[in-house]
Amino acid sequence: MRVQVAHKQSTTWLLATTVAGACVASWAPCVRAGIDETTLSYIFNFYSDVDGVDVIGSYVMTGARLDNRLGLTFQWVHDRVMIPAIEAPPGSQEAADAITSASRPIANSGDPYQDYVKTRNSFEGSANYHGYDVGYYVSMESDYFAQMVSLAYNHDLHGDNLNLAVGASYSLDSIEPLEDDDTAGAPDYRNTTYWNVVATQVVTKTTVVRVGAEFNRVTGLQHDPYRNVYVAGTNVPENHPDERVRRDLFLGLTQYIYNRSSVMLDYRYYSDDWGVESHTIGAKLNQYVNEQFVFRYRYRYYSQLSSTFYRDEYTAPGGIDGNQTGDYRLGDFGAHLFGGQVAWHPHRFFGFGTRTRVTFGYERYFNSNNFSADVFETGLLVAF
C-alpha cells in the first residue's frame, strides 16, 4: 500500500456504476427464481497504532439463496488510510508500518510535516451452486488497479465428515506510480496465478483437523516503485526479480472444550525461489463468558530466512545479480504477535431484533530487528 493522494472522482463514479449495475443484474434472476434466504450486513472497522497510523474501513455485504439453491454474495469495501510523516531514512524498516505494511511518508527539512491520505474501493461478487464457486474481484486506488477471477469446488465425503476443496484464481494488476521526488517509476503490471487444495476432517465430535497446500506464481513488478536503496555509496531504485514462485503447506487443529471454549492451533511452512523460507506457529483461544460476551486470545510466532539477494548493506554497484532491496521483510528476522479481543452482542442484552456486534481488540507486535507496535482495533457489525 502506497501513501499518496486520494483517487480521482471519476474513479469513484466508475466503481459506483459497476456495483449498481452488478446488483441490478443479479437481483433480476433472484426475483424470477424466488428468494429463499437473504442477508444484508454492514461492518465498520477502525484501526490505529501508536505511530499515528489510522485505517477506517466500511464493509457492506449482501447475499441471497434462491430456491434452486443458487447462492449469490456481494461485498463493497471502502478503506481510508491516514499516515503521518515521520523522520526516518527512506526505505528503512522504520518507514514501513509493521502491521499494514504501508509505506510511511518521510519528513525532511525541505517539506513540512503532512499527513498523507489514501483511499481504496473494492467490489467482490460470487456465485455458488452445489459446491461450485465462481467469483470476480476488482479494486481501485490512485496508482493501482487490480482484478481477479476465481473458481473453486468442494465436496463432502464419508458421511460429511471429510471435505475436500480445490481452488484457483488469476489476477491482473495495473500499476501506474504517481510522481515522486526521488523515483521515476514507469507504468507496469503484476499477474498472479494461484491454486490450493485443502482437506478438512472431522475426527471426533469435538475435534477438527485441516491440512492444505498453496501455490503462487507472480510475474511482473515485484518491488516498491517508490523506494530507493543505498548501494555503493549512492541511492538507487529498488529492484526485484520479475518472477516469483511461492508455495506453502499448512496444518490446523480445532478442539472444542466443554466450558464453552475452543482452542485453535496452526502451523505453516513457506518457501519460494528467492530463497525465503519461513515457519509460522499460532494459537487462539475463544471463550464464551455468557450470551453477550466472547473473548479471544491470540499468539503467533514467525521465523524467516532471508532471500538470496538481501543484504544489510550493498557495497558493490548492481547489488546481487542486478537485484537490491530495501524491504526488511526479505531479510532474516523473527517476530511475535500476541493480544486479545472482546466481542459484545448488545442485541442479546437489550432484546432488539437487529443483530449487532461490537469488538474491541489490542495486539502487541515486536520482532528481532528491534521494531515494535501496539495495535488497537474497534469494530461494529450490524446485520439487518
C-alpha positions as YAML, in Angstrom:
chain: A
units: angstrom
residues:
- id: 1
  name: MET
  ca: [0.00, 0.00, 0.00]
- id: 2
  name: ARG
  ca: [1.49, 3.39, -1.05]
- id: 3
  name: VAL
  ca: [0.61, 6.57, 0.78]
- id: 4
  name: GLN
  ca: [-0.41, 9.22, -1.75]
- id: 5
  name: VAL
  ca: [-3.34, 11.48, -2.60]
- id: 6
  name: ALA
  ca: [-6.87, 10.12, -2.91]
- id: 7
  name: HIS
  ca: [-8.07, 8.71, -6.22]
- id: 8
  name: LYS
  ca: [-9.87, 10.85, -8.78]
- id: 9
  name: GLN
  ca: [-13.59, 11.41, -8.51]
- id: 10
  name: SER
  ca: [-14.18, 9.78, -11.90]
- id: 11
  name: THR
  ca: [-12.81, 6.52, -10.48]
- id: 12
  name: THR
  ca: [-15.34, 6.65, -7.67]
- id: 13
  name: TRP
  ca: [-18.21, 7.09, -10.10]
- id: 14
  name: LEU
  ca: [-16.92, 4.25, -12.27]
- id: 15
  name: LEU
  ca: [-16.84, 1.87, -9.29]
- id: 16
  name: ALA
  ca: [-20.25, 3.02, -8.07]
- id: 17
  name: THR
  ca: [-21.71, 2.40, -11.52]
- id: 18
  name: THR
  ca: [-20.12, -1.06, -11.64]
- id: 19
  name: VAL
  ca: [-21.53, -2.01, -8.23]
- id: 20
  name: ALA
  ca: [-25.00, -0.71, -9.01]
- id: 21
  name: GLY
  ca: [-25.10, -2.46, -12.38]
- id: 22
  name: ALA
  ca: [-23.97, -5.78, -10.89]
- id: 23
  name: CYS
  ca: [-26.57, -5.59, -8.13]
- id: 24
  name: VAL
  ca: [-29.40, -4.82, -10.54]
- id: 25
  name: ALA
  ca: [-28.32, -7.60, -12.90]
- id: 26
  name: SER
  ca: [-28.09, -10.12, -10.07]
- id: 27
  name: TRP
  ca: [-31.41, -9.39, -8.41]
- id: 28
  name: ALA
  ca: [-33.44, -9.81, -11.61]
- id: 29
  name: PRO
  ca: [-32.92, -13.62, -11.73]
- id: 30
  name: CYS
  ca: [-33.48, -13.68, -7.96]
- id: 31
  name: VAL
  ca: [-36.98, -12.31, -8.38]
- id: 32
  name: ARG
  ca: [-37.80, -14.80, -11.13]
- id: 33
  name: ALA
  ca: [-36.39, -17.83, -9.31]
- id: 34
  name: GLY
  ca: [-37.69, -16.93, -5.86]
- id: 35
  name: ILE
  ca: [-35.58, -15.89, -2.89]
- id: 36
  name: ASP
  ca: [-35.25, -18.41, -0.08]
- id: 37
  name: GLU
  ca: [-32.65, -16.69, 2.13]
- id: 38
  name: THR
  ca: [-31.37, -13.10, 2.16]
- id: 39
  name: THR
  ca: [-28.67, -11.37, 4.21]
- id: 40
  name: LEU
  ca: [-27.53, -7.77, 4.47]
- id: 41
  name: SER
  ca: [-24.86, -6.52, 6.86]
- id: 42
  name: TYR
  ca: [-22.61, -3.55, 7.50]
- id: 43
  name: ILE
  ca: [-19.27, -3.60, 9.31]
- id: 44
  name: PHE
  ca: [-17.29, -0.58, 10.47]
- id: 45
  name: ASN
  ca: [-13.65, -1.10, 11.47]
- id: 46
  name: PHE
  ca: [-11.23, 1.38, 12.97]
- id: 47
  name: TYR
  ca: [-7.54, 0.51, 13.27]
- id: 48
  name: SER
  ca: [-4.94, 2.68, 15.00]
- id: 49
  name: ASP
  ca: [-1.39, 2.12, 16.20]
- id: 50
  name: VAL
  ca: [0.96, 4.04, 18.48]
- id: 51
  name: ASP
  ca: [2.67, 5.71, 15.49]
- id: 52
  name: GLY
  ca: [-0.50, 7.50, 14.44]
- id: 53
  name: VAL
  ca: [-1.47, 5.25, 11.51]
- id: 54
  name: ASP
  ca: [-5.26, 5.15, 11.24]
- id: 55
  name: VAL
  ca: [-7.32, 2.92, 8.95]
- id: 56
  name: ILE
  ca: [-11.09, 3.39, 8.66]
- id: 57
  name: GLY
  ca: [-12.95, 0.67, 6.82]
- id: 58
  name: SER
  ca: [-16.58, 0.25, 5.80]
- id: 59
  name: TYR
  ca: [-17.89, -3.11, 4.56]
- id: 60
  name: VAL
  ca: [-21.32, -3.64, 3.01]
- id: 61
  name: MET
  ca: [-22.26, -7.27, 2.32]
- id: 62
  name: THR
  ca: [-25.42, -8.74, 0.85]
- id: 63
  name: GLY
  ca: [-26.39, -12.21, -0.26]
- id: 64
  name: ALA
  ca: [-29.29, -14.37, -1.32]
- id: 65
  name: ARG
  ca: [-30.03, -18.08, -1.64]
- id: 66
  name: LEU
  ca: [-32.52, -18.91, -4.36]
- id: 67
  name: ASP
  ca: [-34.97, -21.78, -4.20]
- id: 68
  name: ASN
  ca: [-32.98, -23.50, -6.95]
- id: 69
  name: ARG
  ca: [-30.06, -23.45, -4.42]
- id: 70
  name: LEU
  ca: [-28.06, -20.88, -6.33]
- id: 71
  name: GLY
  ca: [-26.30, -18.57, -3.87]
- id: 72
  name: LEU
  ca: [-25.18, -15.01, -4.68]
- id: 73
  name: THR
  ca: [-22.99, -12.77, -2.49]
- id: 74
  name: PHE
  ca: [-21.68, -9.24, -3.00]
- id: 75
  name: GLN
  ca: [-19.32, -7.11, -0.94]
- id: 76
  name: TRP
  ca: [-18.25, -3.49, -1.26]
- id: 77
  name: VAL
  ca: [-15.33, -2.16, 0.79]
- id: 78
  name: HIS
  ca: [-14.15, 1.41, 1.30]
- id: 79
  name: ASP
  ca: [-10.86, 1.91, 3.15]
- id: 80
  name: ARG
  ca: [-9.32, 5.23, 4.13]
- id: 81
  name: VAL
  ca: [-5.72, 5.18, 5.34]
- id: 82
  name: MET
  ca: [-4.19, 8.17, 7.15]
- id: 83
  name: ILE
  ca: [-0.45, 8.12, 7.87]
- id: 84
  name: PRO
  ca: [1.58, 10.96, 9.42]
- id: 85
  name: ALA
  ca: [5.01, 11.85, 8.04]
- id: 86
  name: ILE
  ca: [7.99, 10.76, 10.15]
- id: 87
  name: GLU
  ca: [11.73, 11.38, 10.24]
- id: 88
  name: ALA
  ca: [13.33, 8.15, 9.02]
- id: 89
  name: PRO
  ca: [15.66, 7.02, 6.21]
- id: 90
  name: PRO
  ca: [13.71, 6.26, 3.00]
- id: 91
  name: GLY
  ca: [13.32, 2.51, 2.52]
- id: 92
  name: SER
  ca: [14.20, 1.71, 6.13]
- id: 93
  name: GLN
  ca: [12.23, -0.56, 8.44]
- id: 94
  name: GLU
  ca: [11.03, 2.47, 10.39]
- id: 95
  name: ALA
  ca: [9.50, 3.85, 7.17]
- id: 96
  name: ALA
  ca: [7.06, 0.92, 6.85]
- id: 97
  name: ASP
  ca: [4.17, 0.21, 9.18]
- id: 98
  name: ALA
  ca: [4.69, -3.19, 10.83]
- id: 99
  name: ILE
  ca: [1.09, -4.38, 10.57]
- id: 100
  name: THR
  ca: [-0.36, -2.76, 7.44]
- id: 101
  name: SER
  ca: [2.99, -2.72, 5.53]
- id: 102
  name: ALA
  ca: [2.05, 0.76, 4.30]
- id: 103
  name: SER
  ca: [4.96, 2.95, 3.18]
- id: 104
  name: ARG
  ca: [5.19, 5.93, 5.50]
- id: 105
  name: PRO
  ca: [5.78, 9.45, 4.14]
- id: 106
  name: ILE
  ca: [9.18, 10.92, 5.02]
- id: 107
  name: ALA
  ca: [9.50, 14.37, 6.55]
- id: 108
  name: ASN
  ca: [12.68, 16.36, 5.92]
- id: 109
  name: SER
  ca: [13.97, 19.89, 6.21]
- id: 110
  name: GLY
  ca: [12.53, 20.84, 2.81]
- id: 111
  name: ASP
  ca: [8.97, 19.70, 3.48]
- id: 112
  name: PRO
  ca: [6.64, 20.37, 6.40]
- id: 113
  name: TYR
  ca: [5.06, 17.55, 8.35]
- id: 114
  name: GLN
  ca: [1.98, 16.46, 6.48]
- id: 115
  name: ASP
  ca: [-0.48, 13.65, 6.95]
- id: 116
  name: TYR
  ca: [-0.93, 11.60, 3.78]
- id: 117
  name: VAL
  ca: [-4.28, 10.07, 2.91]
- id: 118
  name: LYS
  ca: [-5.13, 7.26, 0.54]
- id: 119
  name: THR
  ca: [-8.46, 5.60, -0.21]
- id: 120
  name: ARG
  ca: [-9.28, 2.25, -1.75]
- id: 121
  name: ASN
  ca: [-12.58, 0.94, -3.08]
- id: 122
  name: SER
  ca: [-13.17, -2.70, -3.93]
- id: 123
  name: PHE
  ca: [-16.07, -4.83, -5.10]
- id: 124
  name: GLU
  ca: [-16.38, -8.60, -4.95]
- id: 125
  name: GLY
  ca: [-19.13, -10.83, -6.24]
- id: 126
  name: SER
  ca: [-19.51, -14.61, -6.19]
- id: 127
  name: ALA
  ca: [-21.98, -17.31, -7.14]
- id: 128
  name: ASN
  ca: [-22.27, -20.74, -5.51]
- id: 129
  name: TYR
  ca: [-24.13, -23.75, -6.85]
- id: 130
  name: HIS
  ca: [-23.85, -27.28, -5.43]
- id: 131
  name: GLY
  ca: [-20.24, -26.85, -4.28]
- id: 132
  name: TYR
  ca: [-19.04, -24.79, -7.24]
- id: 133
  name: ASP
  ca: [-17.93, -21.19, -6.62]
- id: 134
  name: VAL
  ca: [-17.21, -18.54, -9.24]
- id: 135
  name: GLY
  ca: [-16.02, -15.09, -8.23]
- id: 136
  name: TYR
  ca: [-14.82, -11.74, -9.53]
- id: 137
  name: TYR
  ca: [-12.92, -9.05, -7.61]
- id: 138
  name: VAL
  ca: [-11.91, -5.50, -8.58]
- id: 139
  name: SER
  ca: [-10.00, -2.92, -6.54]
- id: 140
  name: MET
  ca: [-9.21, 0.71, -7.38]
- id: 141
  name: GLU
  ca: [-6.59, 3.06, -5.94]
- id: 142
  name: SER
  ca: [-4.94, 6.20, -7.28]
- id: 143
  name: ASP
  ca: [-1.93, 4.23, -8.55]
- id: 144
  name: TYR
  ca: [-3.16, 0.62, -8.55]
- id: 145
  name: PHE
  ca: [-5.95, -1.20, -10.37]
- id: 146
  name: ALA
  ca: [-6.48, -4.90, -9.61]
- id: 147
  name: GLN
  ca: [-8.82, -7.56, -10.99]
- id: 148
  name: MET
  ca: [-9.14, -11.26, -10.12]
- id: 149
  name: VAL
  ca: [-11.30, -14.14, -11.30]
- id: 150
  name: SER
  ca: [-11.59, -17.28, -9.18]
- id: 151
  name: LEU
  ca: [-13.06, -20.78, -9.36]
- id: 152
  name: ALA
  ca: [-13.43, -23.31, -6.54]
- id: 153
  name: TYR
  ca: [-15.13, -26.62, -5.79]
- id: 154
  name: ASN
  ca: [-15.66, -28.57, -2.57]
- id: 155
  name: HIS
  ca: [-17.30, -31.91, -1.87]
- id: 156
  name: ASP
  ca: [-18.23, -33.80, 1.30]
- id: 157
  name: LEU
  ca: [-17.34, -37.47, 1.72]
- id: 158
  name: HIS
  ca: [-17.74, -40.23, 4.34]
- id: 159
  name: GLY
  ca: [-20.99, -39.02, 5.80]
- id: 160
  name: ASP
  ca: [-19.99, -35.35, 5.54]
- id: 161
  name: ASN
  ca: [-17.08, -35.94, 7.92]
- id: 162
  name: LEU
  ca: [-14.45, -35.21, 5.25]
- id: 163
  name: ASN
  ca: [-14.47, -32.17, 2.99]
- id: 164
  name: LEU
  ca: [-12.14, -31.85, 0.01]
- id: 165
  name: ALA
  ca: [-11.75, -28.44, -1.62]
- id: 166
  name: VAL
  ca: [-9.74, -27.14, -4.57]
- id: 167
  name: GLY
  ca: [-9.48, -23.59, -5.84]
- id: 168
  name: ALA
  ca: [-7.71, -21.47, -8.41]
- id: 169
  name: SER
  ca: [-7.54, -17.80, -9.32]
- id: 170
  name: TYR
  ca: [-5.85, -15.45, -11.76]
- id: 171
  name: SER
  ca: [-5.26, -11.77, -11.11]
- id: 172
  name: LEU
  ca: [-4.25, -8.94, -13.42]
- id: 173
  name: ASP
  ca: [-2.91, -5.79, -11.75]
- id: 174
  name: SER
  ca: [-2.10, -2.49, -13.44]
- id: 175
  name: ILE
  ca: [0.40, -0.22, -11.65]
- id: 176
  name: GLU
  ca: [0.86, 3.45, -12.52]
- id: 177
  name: PRO
  ca: [3.22, 5.06, -9.96]
- id: 178
  name: LEU
  ca: [2.46, 8.65, -9.08]
- id: 179
  name: GLU
  ca: [5.03, 11.42, -9.39]
- id: 180
  name: ASP
  ca: [7.72, 11.22, -6.74]
- id: 181
  name: ASP
  ca: [10.69, 13.46, -5.90]
- id: 182
  name: ASP
  ca: [13.40, 10.79, -5.94]
- id: 183
  name: THR
  ca: [11.99, 7.93, -8.04]
- id: 184
  name: ALA
  ca: [10.66, 7.68, -11.59]
- id: 185
  name: GLY
  ca: [8.59, 4.51, -11.76]
- id: 186
  name: ALA
  ca: [7.12, 3.67, -15.15]
- id: 187
  name: PRO
  ca: [3.68, 2.05, -15.64]
- id: 188
  name: ASP
  ca: [3.91, -1.71, -15.13]
- id: 189
  name: TYR
  ca: [1.86, -4.81, -14.38]
- id: 190
  name: ARG
  ca: [1.69, -7.76, -11.99]
- id: 191
  name: ASN
  ca: [-0.10, -11.06, -12.74]
- id: 192
  name: THR
  ca: [-0.63, -13.86, -10.23]
- id: 193
  name: THR
  ca: [-1.64, -17.49, -10.80]
- id: 194
  name: TYR
  ca: [-2.84, -19.23, -7.64]
- id: 195
  name: TRP
  ca: [-4.23, -22.64, -6.69]
- id: 196
  name: ASN
  ca: [-4.88, -24.56, -3.48]
- id: 197
  name: VAL
  ca: [-6.08, -27.89, -2.20]
- id: 198
  name: VAL
  ca: [-7.50, -28.34, 1.31]
- id: 199
  name: ALA
  ca: [-8.81, -31.34, 3.25]
- id: 200
  name: THR
  ca: [-10.89, -30.90, 6.42]
- id: 201
  name: GLN
  ca: [-11.58, -33.97, 8.56]
- id: 202
  name: VAL
  ca: [-13.99, -34.23, 11.49]
- id: 203
  name: VAL
  ca: [-12.03, -36.62, 13.73]
- id: 204
  name: THR
  ca: [-14.43, -36.64, 16.69]
- id: 205
  name: LYS
  ca: [-17.47, -34.64, 17.77]
- id: 206
  name: THR
  ca: [-15.11, -32.05, 19.27]
- id: 207
  name: THR
  ca: [-12.00, -32.26, 17.06]
- id: 208
  name: VAL
  ca: [-11.45, -31.00, 13.50]
- id: 209
  name: VAL
  ca: [-8.17, -31.28, 11.54]
- id: 210
  name: ARG
  ca: [-7.37, -29.23, 8.43]
- id: 211
  name: VAL
  ca: [-4.42, -29.69, 6.06]
- id: 212
  name: GLY
  ca: [-3.65, -27.99, 2.76]
- id: 213
  name: ALA
  ca: [-1.19, -26.59, 0.26]
- id: 214
  name: GLU
  ca: [-1.00, -23.37, -1.77]
- id: 215
  name: PHE
  ca: [0.96, -22.35, -4.85]
- id: 216
  name: ASN
  ca: [1.55, -18.89, -6.35]
- id: 217
  name: ARG
  ca: [3.38, -17.75, -9.47]
- id: 218
  name: VAL
  ca: [3.79, -13.99, -9.69]
- id: 219
  name: THR
  ca: [5.14, -12.18, -12.76]
- id: 220
  name: GLY
  ca: [5.74, -8.50, -13.36]
- id: 221
  name: LEU
  ca: [6.64, -5.69, -10.95]
- id: 222
  name: GLN
  ca: [7.60, -7.17, -7.57]
- id: 223
  name: HIS
  ca: [9.28, -4.23, -5.80]
- id: 224
  name: ASP
  ca: [8.10, -0.90, -4.42]
- id: 225
  name: PRO
  ca: [8.39, 1.65, -7.27]
- id: 226
  name: TYR
  ca: [8.74, 4.48, -4.72]
- id: 227
  name: ARG
  ca: [11.60, 3.02, -2.68]
- id: 228
  name: ASN
  ca: [15.32, 3.71, -3.09]
- id: 229
  name: VAL
  ca: [18.18, 1.54, -1.80]
- id: 230
  name: TYR
  ca: [21.62, 2.67, -0.58]
- id: 231
  name: VAL
  ca: [24.09, 0.83, -2.85]
- id: 232
  name: ALA
  ca: [27.85, 1.53, -3.05]
- id: 233
  name: GLY
  ca: [27.53, 4.99, -1.54]
- id: 234
  name: THR
  ca: [24.51, 6.22, -3.50]
- id: 235
  name: ASN
  ca: [20.72, 5.88, -3.59]
- id: 236
  name: VAL
  ca: [19.36, 3.79, -6.49]
- id: 237
  name: PRO
  ca: [15.85, 2.46, -7.22]
- id: 238
  name: GLU
  ca: [14.91, -0.83, -5.61]
- id: 239
  name: ASN
  ca: [14.81, -3.80, -7.97]
- id: 240
  name: HIS
  ca: [13.47, -7.35, -7.52]
- id: 241
  name: PRO
  ca: [13.30, -10.28, -9.96]
- id: 242
  name: ASP
  ca: [10.24, -10.10, -12.22]
- id: 243
  name: GLU
  ca: [9.12, -13.65, -11.39]
- id: 244
  name: ARG
  ca: [8.47, -15.37, -8.06]
- id: 245
  name: VAL
  ca: [7.19, -18.87, -7.34]
- id: 246
  name: ARG
  ca: [5.73, -19.26, -3.84]
- id: 247
  name: ARG
  ca: [4.43, -22.37, -2.07]
- id: 248
  name: ASP
  ca: [3.34, -23.27, 1.43]
- id: 249
  name: LEU
  ca: [1.94, -26.14, 3.45]
- id: 250
  name: PHE
  ca: [-0.32, -25.68, 6.47]
- id: 251
  name: LEU
  ca: [-1.89, -27.75, 9.21]
- id: 252
  name: GLY
  ca: [-4.61, -26.74, 11.64]
- id: 253
  name: LEU
  ca: [-6.33, -28.31, 14.65]
- id: 254
  name: THR
  ca: [-9.53, -27.07, 16.29]
- id: 255
  name: GLN
  ca: [-10.53, -28.57, 19.64]
- id: 256
  name: TYR
  ca: [-13.78, -27.77, 21.43]
- id: 257
  name: ILE
  ca: [-13.56, -27.64, 25.24]
- id: 258
  name: TYR
  ca: [-16.63, -28.29, 27.33]
- id: 259
  name: ASN
  ca: [-16.60, -24.96, 29.21]
- id: 260
  name: ARG
  ca: [-17.87, -23.27, 26.01]
- id: 261
  name: SER
  ca: [-14.43, -22.56, 24.68]
- id: 262
  name: SER
  ca: [-12.30, -23.79, 21.80]
- id: 263
  name: VAL
  ca: [-8.59, -23.92, 21.02]
- id: 264
  name: MET
  ca: [-7.19, -23.47, 17.52]
- id: 265
  name: LEU
  ca: [-3.59, -24.46, 16.72]
- id: 266
  name: ASP
  ca: [-1.94, -23.97, 13.34]
- id: 267
  name: TYR
  ca: [1.42, -24.32, 11.62]
- id: 268
  name: ARG
  ca: [2.56, -23.09, 8.20]
- id: 269
  name: TYR
  ca: [5.74, -23.70, 6.22]
- id: 270
  name: TYR
  ca: [6.57, -21.34, 3.35]
- id: 271
  name: SER
  ca: [9.31, -21.24, 0.71]
- id: 272
  name: ASP
  ca: [9.94, -19.52, -2.63]
- id: 273
  name: ASP
  ca: [12.53, -19.41, -5.39]
- id: 274
  name: TRP
  ca: [14.00, -16.19, -3.98]
- id: 275
  name: GLY
  ca: [15.44, -18.24, -1.13]
- id: 276
  name: VAL
  ca: [12.95, -17.13, 1.52]
- id: 277
  name: GLU
  ca: [11.82, -19.81, 3.99]
- id: 278
  name: SER
  ca: [9.57, -19.29, 6.99]
- id: 279
  name: HIS
  ca: [7.80, -21.10, 9.80]
- id: 280
  name: THR
  ca: [4.65, -19.81, 11.49]
- id: 281
  name: ILE
  ca: [3.15, -21.23, 14.69]
- id: 282
  name: GLY
  ca: [-0.10, -19.84, 16.05]
- id: 283
  name: ALA
  ca: [-2.65, -20.46, 18.78]
- id: 284
  name: LYS
  ca: [-6.09, -19.00, 19.54]
- id: 285
  name: LEU
  ca: [-8.42, -19.47, 22.50]
- id: 286
  name: ASN
  ca: [-12.09, -18.49, 22.11]
- id: 287
  name: GLN
  ca: [-14.17, -18.29, 25.28]
- id: 288
  name: TYR
  ca: [-17.88, -17.61, 25.75]
- id: 289
  name: VAL
  ca: [-18.38, -15.76, 29.04]
- id: 290
  name: ASN
  ca: [-22.14, -15.55, 28.57]
- id: 291
  name: GLU
  ca: [-24.57, -14.95, 25.70]
- id: 292
  name: GLN
  ca: [-23.38, -11.35, 25.34]
- id: 293
  name: PHE
  ca: [-19.59, -11.53, 25.57]
- id: 294
  name: VAL
  ca: [-16.99, -13.62, 23.75]
- id: 295
  name: PHE
  ca: [-13.24, -13.31, 24.46]
- id: 296
  name: ARG
  ca: [-10.46, -14.31, 22.10]
- id: 297
  name: TYR
  ca: [-6.77, -14.64, 22.97]
- id: 298
  name: ARG
  ca: [-4.12, -14.99, 20.29]
- id: 299
  name: TYR
  ca: [-0.38, -15.70, 19.95]
- id: 300
  name: ARG
  ca: [1.74, -16.12, 16.82]
- id: 301
  name: TYR
  ca: [5.46, -16.74, 16.29]
- id: 302
  name: TYR
  ca: [7.13, -16.20, 12.92]
- id: 303
  name: SER
  ca: [10.68, -17.11, 11.87]
- id: 304
  name: GLN
  ca: [12.20, -16.37, 8.44]
- id: 305
  name: LEU
  ca: [15.41, -16.86, 6.43]
- id: 306
  name: SER
  ca: [16.36, -14.06, 4.03]
- id: 307
  name: SER
  ca: [16.22, -14.01, 0.24]
- id: 308
  name: THR
  ca: [19.41, -14.67, -1.71]
- id: 309
  name: PHE
  ca: [19.78, -11.04, -2.80]
- id: 310
  name: TYR
  ca: [19.01, -9.34, 0.52]
- id: 311
  name: ARG
  ca: [21.90, -7.54, 2.26]
- id: 312
  name: ASP
  ca: [22.04, -5.19, 5.21]
- id: 313
  name: GLU
  ca: [24.45, -3.12, 3.09]
- id: 314
  name: TYR
  ca: [25.32, -3.32, -0.61]
- id: 315
  name: THR
  ca: [28.97, -2.43, -1.19]
- id: 316
  name: ALA
  ca: [29.22, -3.07, -4.95]
- id: 317
  name: PRO
  ca: [27.20, -1.43, -7.76]
- id: 318
  name: GLY
  ca: [24.44, -3.60, -9.22]
- id: 319
  name: GLY
  ca: [23.53, -5.25, -5.93]
- id: 320
  name: ILE
  ca: [23.28, -9.03, -6.23]
- id: 321
  name: ASP
  ca: [22.88, -10.04, -9.89]
- id: 322
  name: GLY
  ca: [21.20, -6.69, -10.54]
- id: 323
  name: ASN
  ca: [18.78, -7.01, -7.63]
- id: 324
  name: GLN
  ca: [18.75, -4.88, -4.49]
- id: 325
  name: THR
  ca: [16.07, -4.36, -1.88]
- id: 326
  name: GLY
  ca: [15.21, -2.02, 0.96]
- id: 327
  name: ASP
  ca: [12.43, -4.27, 2.23]
- id: 328
  name: TYR
  ca: [13.40, -5.65, 5.64]
- id: 329
  name: ARG
  ca: [10.70, -8.31, 5.23]
- id: 330
  name: LEU
  ca: [13.01, -10.10, 2.78]
- id: 331
  name: GLY
  ca: [15.72, -10.43, 5.42]
- id: 332
  name: ASP
  ca: [16.32, -12.73, 8.39]
- id: 333
  name: PHE
  ca: [14.06, -11.99, 11.35]
- id: 334
  name: GLY
  ca: [11.74, -13.46, 13.94]
- id: 335
  name: ALA
  ca: [8.51, -11.86, 15.14]
- id: 336
  name: HIS
  ca: [5.96, -12.27, 17.92]
- id: 337
  name: LEU
  ca: [2.34, -11.16, 17.96]
- id: 338
  name: PHE
  ca: [0.02, -11.56, 20.93]
- id: 339
  name: GLY
  ca: [-3.16, -9.95, 22.17]
- id: 340
  name: GLY
  ca: [-6.86, -10.35, 22.64]
- id: 341
  name: GLN
  ca: [-10.30, -9.24, 21.57]
- id: 342
  name: VAL
  ca: [-13.68, -8.96, 23.22]
- id: 343
  name: ALA
  ca: [-16.91, -9.16, 21.21]
- id: 344
  name: TRP
  ca: [-20.11, -7.75, 22.69]
- id: 345
  name: HIS
  ca: [-23.56, -8.61, 21.29]
- id: 346
  name: PRO
  ca: [-25.80, -5.80, 22.62]
- id: 347
  name: HIS
  ca: [-28.96, -7.09, 20.90]
- id: 348
  name: ARG
  ca: [-28.92, -10.07, 23.26]
- id: 349
  name: PHE
  ca: [-28.96, -7.69, 26.25]
- id: 350
  name: PHE
  ca: [-31.43, -5.09, 25.04]
- id: 351
  name: GLY
  ca: [-33.64, -7.58, 23.20]
- id: 352
  name: PHE
  ca: [-33.98, -5.78, 19.86]
- id: 353
  name: GLY
  ca: [-34.18, -7.81, 16.68]
- id: 354
  name: THR
  ca: [-31.28, -6.38, 14.67]
- id: 355
  name: ARG
  ca: [-28.13, -8.49, 15.14]
- id: 356
  name: THR
  ca: [-25.20, -6.35, 16.23]
- id: 357
  name: ARG
  ca: [-21.62, -6.99, 17.34]
- id: 358
  name: VAL
  ca: [-19.14, -4.53, 18.82]
- id: 359
  name: THR
  ca: [-15.48, -5.59, 19.08]
- id: 360
  name: PHE
  ca: [-12.51, -4.13, 20.94]
- id: 361
  name: GLY
  ca: [-9.03, -5.53, 20.43]
- id: 362
  name: TYR
  ca: [-5.41, -4.99, 21.36]
- id: 363
  name: GLU
  ca: [-2.31, -6.68, 19.95]
- id: 364
  name: ARG
  ca: [1.40, -6.25, 20.58]
- id: 365
  name: TYR
  ca: [3.88, -6.88, 17.76]
- id: 366
  name: PHE
  ca: [7.67, -6.97, 18.04]
- id: 367
  name: ASN
  ca: [10.48, -8.55, 16.03]
- id: 368
  name: SER
  ca: [14.19, -9.31, 16.22]
- id: 369
  name: ASN
  ca: [15.00, -6.13, 14.28]
- id: 370
  name: ASN
  ca: [14.16, -4.09, 17.38]
- id: 371
  name: PHE
  ca: [10.85, -2.92, 15.94]
- id: 372
  name: SER
  ca: [7.56, -2.98, 17.82]
- id: 373
  name: ALA
  ca: [3.99, -1.72, 17.55]
- id: 374
  name: ASP
  ca: [0.86, -1.55, 19.67]
- id: 375
  name: VAL
  ca: [-2.31, -2.18, 17.69]
- id: 376
  name: PHE
  ca: [-5.73, -1.05, 18.89]
- id: 377
  name: GLU
  ca: [-8.79, -2.02, 16.88]
- id: 378
  name: THR
  ca: [-12.52, -1.41, 17.14]
- id: 379
  name: GLY
  ca: [-15.26, -2.89, 15.00]
- id: 380
  name: LEU
  ca: [-19.01, -2.62, 14.54]
- id: 381
  name: LEU
  ca: [-21.25, -5.10, 12.70]
- id: 382
  name: VAL
  ca: [-24.93, -4.51, 12.05]
- id: 383
  name: ALA
  ca: [-26.92, -7.22, 10.26]
- id: 384
  name: PHE
  ca: [-30.45, -6.47, 9.11]
...
